Amino acid sequence: MADLRESTALTDEFGSKAKFYETDVASYDAQAKTFAVVFHSHGRIDALCANAGIGDRGSIYILNHRSKDEIPPAPDLKCTDVDWKGVLYGTQLAIHFMRKNPTPGGAIVATASIVAVHPHASYAEYNGTKAAVLNFVRGSAGVLKVKENIRINCALLDTTRSRSKASQR
């Protein structure tokens, strides 16, 4: 597991079957370091689950600048850095290391969202990052399968009403 902060719940659940690596997925160098450590520890990388995701950090609509003449501040693109660039970085690194497996190849699952095809007006940047992930996977799947023996798929998640969600209302 690679993330900015360790999830004690996941660490407790998986115990010694999993290891945590502090990694900023928005940083290519940080991901490269983690991939290298994992590969050198285990001699292979079989799968990547590119699941990191955060929401918009601001609003592209800049509603608080409606009556102002000055140029608004640059948008905070952390959502793009994590949700889109993080997937791109991780996929490229996974390809590199999966080529070195004893039997080259592997599997990649990139998490997008149903907003990739049914966007929500409040989350413009998030919508765009998830649409980018979906189209990246669609565009690269054929080449990765034929040339690299790597399967890449995309999960389009949505919220689901459950008892725990209903009780939070």
C-alpha positions in Angstrom: 0.0 0.0 0.0 1.3 3.4 -1.0 -0.2 6.6 0.3 0.7 9.8 2.2 -0.6 8.4 5.5 -0.8 4.8 6.7 -4.3 3.4 7.2 -4.1 1.6 10.5 -7.4 -0.2 9.7 -6.0 -1.6 6.5 -2.7 -2.4 8.1 -4.5 -4.2 10.9 -6.8 -6.1 8.5 -4.0 -7.3 6.2 -1.3 -7.7 8.9 2.0 -9.1 7.5 0.4 -9.8 4.1 0.8 -6.2 3.2 3.3 -3.4 3.8 2.8 0.3 3.8 5.1 2.7 1.9 4.7 6.4 2.5 4.3 7.8 -1.1 3.0 11.0 -2.6 1.4 9.6 -5.8 1.4 13.1 -7.2 5.2 12.9 -7.3 6.8 10.8 -10.1 10.0 10.6 -8.0 8.2 9.4 -4.9 6.4 6.7 -6.9 9.6 5.7 -8.7 11.3 5.2 -5.3 8.4 3.1 -4.0 8.2 1.0 -7.2 12.0 0.4 -7.0 12.0 -0.6 -3.4 9.1 -3.0 -3.9 10.6 -4.5 -7.0 14.0 -5.0 -5.4 12.4 -6.5 -2.2 10.1 -9.0 -4.1 11.8 -9.4 -7.5 8.6 -8.7 -9.3 5.5 -6.4 -9.6 2.4 -8.2 -10.7 -0.3 -5.7 -10.2 -1.0 -2.0 -9.7 -4.2 -0.7 -8.2 -4.1 3.0 -9.0 -6.8 4.0 -6.5 -5.7 7.3 -5.0 -8.3 10.1 -5.3 -9.2 13.4 -3.9 -11.8 16.0 -4.8 -11.5 19.5 -6.1 -9.6 21.9 -3.8 -11.3 25.0 -5.1 -13.9 26.0 -7.6 -13.2 26.7 -11.2 -16.3 28.9 -11.2 -14.5 31.5 -9.0 -17.8 32.7 -7.6 -16.1 34.9 -5.1 -14.6 36.9 -8.0 -17.8 37.8 -9.8 -17.6 41.5 -9.1 -13.8 41.9 -8.9 -11.5 43.3 -11.6 -8.3 41.7 -10.5 -7.2 38.4 -12.1 -8.2 35.5 -9.8 -5.5 33.3 -8.3 -4.3 30.2 -10.2 -6.5 27.2 -9.5 -5.3 24.6 -7.0 -4.7 21.6 -9.2 -3.9 19.0 -6.5 -6.9 17.0 -7.7 -5.4 16.8 -11.2 -2.0 15.9 -9.7 -3.3 13.0 -7.6 -6.2 11.7 -9.6 -4.8 12.0 -13.2 -1.1 12.4 -13.0 -0.8 9.9 -10.2 -2.4 7.3 -12.5 -0.2 8.2 -15.4 3.0 8.1 -13.3 2.0 4.8 -11.7 1.1 3.2 -15.0 4.4 4.1 -16.7 6.3 2.8 -13.7 4.3 -0.4 -13.5 5.0 -1.0 -17.2 8.7 -0.5 -16.6 8.9 -2.9 -13.8 6.4 -5.5 -15.2 8.7 -5.8 -18.2 11.4 -7.1 -15.7 9.2 -9.8 -14.2 10.4 -13.4 -14.7 7.4 -13.8 -17.0 6.9 -10.2 -18.3 3.4 -8.7 -17.8 0.9 -8.0 -15.2 -2.4 -6.2 -14.4 -3.3 -2.6 -13.8 -6.6 -1.4 -12.4 -7.2 2.3 -12.5 -10.0 3.8 -10.4 -12.1 6.4 -12.1 -15.6 7.3 -11.3 -19.1 7.3 -12.8 -18.6 11.1 -13.2 -16.3 10.2 -16.1 -19.4 9.6 -18.1 -22.1 11.4 -16.0 -20.3 14.5 -14.7 -21.5 16.4 -11.6 -21.7 20.2 -12.0 -20.1 20.9 -8.6 -16.8 19.0 -9.3 -15.5 20.2 -12.7 -11.9 19.3 -12.1 -12.6 15.9 -10.6 -14.9 15.1 -13.5 -12.1 15.9 -15.9 -9.5 13.8 -14.1 -11.8 10.8 -14.0 -12.7 11.2 -17.7 -9.0 11.4 -18.5 -8.3 8.2 -16.6 -11.1 6.4 -18.4 -10.0 7.5 -21.8 -6.3 6.8 -21.0 -7.2 3.2 -20.1 -9.4 2.8 -23.2 -6.7 4.2 -25.4 -3.8 2.2 -23.9 -5.4 -1.2 -23.3 -4.8 -2.7 -26.7 -1.1 -1.8 -27.0 -0.3 -2.8 -23.4 -2.0 -6.2 -23.9 -0.3 -7.0 -27.3 3.1 -5.4 -26.7 3.6 -5.9 -23.0 1.3 -8.7 -21.8 -0.3 -6.2 -19.4 -4.0 -6.0 -18.8 -5.3 -2.6 -17.9 -8.9 -1.9 -16.7 -10.8 0.9 -15.3 -13.3 0.8 -12.5 -16.1 3.4 -12.6 -17.2 3.7 -9.0 -20.2 5.5 -7.7 -21.7 6.0 -4.3 -24.1 3.3 -3.1 -26.8 3.8 -0.5 -26.2 1.3 2.3 -27.4 1.0 5.8 -24.3 2.8 7.1 -24.9 5.6 4.6 -28.6 5.9 5.4 -27.8 6.1 9.1 -25.5 9.0 8.5 -28.3 11.2 7.1 
